[in-house]
Amino acid sequence: MSLADPEIPVETARFEDLLTTLEKTIAELAGGIAPLEELVAAHQRALLLLAEAQSRLDELKARADLITRSLTSPTNSEATP
C-alpha cells in the first residue's frame, strides 16, 4: 500500500506530482482500510502536500499578476513601435 508515500520529496517535487500524490493519498484515506497509524500518517502527508501545492499556486498567481500589471501599465501601452 502507498499511504503517505514518503519517497516523494514534497519540497522538490513537480506540482503535477504533488497533485497526483495528493489525489492518491485522499483516495486511500477514503477507503479507510489501513491501520489507524497509517491513516493518521497519510492524513499528515496529505496536509503537507496540500500546503505545498497551495503555496506554489499563490506564488504563480503573484507572478501572473505582476506580468499582467506590467503588460497593462500605461507606460507599456504608450510605447512607440
TORZA-199218 format. One record per residue (C-alpha): x, y, z. Coordinates in pm, whole numbers, padded with zeros to 5 digits, always signed. Layout:
<nodes>
XYZ...
</nodes>
This chain:
<nodes>
+00000+00000+00000+00129+00352-00075-00038+00553+00201+00157+00873+00262+00425+00779+00012+00740+00918+00178+00950+00871-00135+00800+01180-00296+01009+01478-00175+00743+01743-00123+00972+02046-00145+01131+01946-00476+00850+01753-00645+00689+01888-00958+00349+02048-00900+00179+01777-01107+00344+01508-00894+00221+01681-00578-00135+01676-00706-00116+01315-00822+00023+01202-00487-00236+01409-00301-00519+01257-00506-00392+00903-00443-00350+00969-00073-00702+01111-00043-00845+00812-00231-00664+00572+00002-00781+00767+00306-01137+00748+00180-01105+00371+00162-01016+00363+00532-00890+00003+00523-00539+00066+00655-00434+00052+01019-00511+00369+01213-00144+00470+01243-00104+00456+00864-00421+00656+00814-00301+00927+01051+00037+00939+00876-00138+00961+00538-00357+01244+00665-00049+01435+00783+00116+01375+00446-00194+01498+00264-00191+01819+00469+00176+01872+00383+00114+01810+00013-00186+02044+00013+00007+02322+00188+00295+02294-00059+00061+02293-00360-00127+02598-00225+00199+02781-00163+00314+02717-00519-00022+02829-00659-00001+03150-00458+00349+03217-00593+00238+03152-00950-00064+03378-00910+00157+03658-00778+00391+03617-01075+00099+03615-01320-00047+03929-01158+00290+04103-01185+00318+04013-01553-00038+04127-01618+00026+04461-01447+00346+04516-01645+00169+04438-01973-00126+04664-01900+00060+04957-01744+00008+05295-01912+00377+05331-01992+00377+04996-02171+00073+05077-02385+00218+05414-02486+00539+05267-02621+00618+05366-02974+00672+05095-03235
</nodes>
